[in-house]
Amino acid sequence: MKKTNFDQYLEDQLKEPAFAARFERAGEAWDVALQIAALRREAGLSQKDLAKLLKTSQQQISRLESPGYEGHSLSTLRRVAEALHARVRVSIEREEAAPSSRVAEVPVRYHAQKARTATKRQ
């Protein structure tokens, strides 16, 4: 398939690390927006209906579904997910390092200290 001028332009721009990073972040925001809108529609709700369930405005729902919006808080996403009978999953992944700069790392186990913290507060 022949590349369009835009495809070639985008390919050239993606060679610039700063542009590539911005482009990836925009894609992540787009994914969140599309998922919220799709779940809302699957539930048979309008933006106004979802806003009523969440005790917020239709404008706020529109903002959450906007591909350019990057202000999604985890608590808001959880509220939206709960209203739509869904769940939030967040994944933070290590970026791929350039082959020449890879360093062997030992995996570190994360130990929750919630029980100790709760005891200290009492």
Long-range contacts (C-beta under 8 A, 24 or more apart in sequence): 25-70, 26-67, 26-68, 29-67, 29-68, 29-69, 29-70, 29-72, 30-67, 32-64, 32-72, 32-77, 33-64, 33-65, 33-66, 33-67, 33-69, 34-67, 36-64, 36-65, 36-80, 36-84, 37-65, 39-81, 39-84, 39-86, 40-65, 40-84, 42-84, 43-84, 43-85, 45-84, 50-80, 50-83, 50-84, 53-83, 54-79, 54-80, 54-83
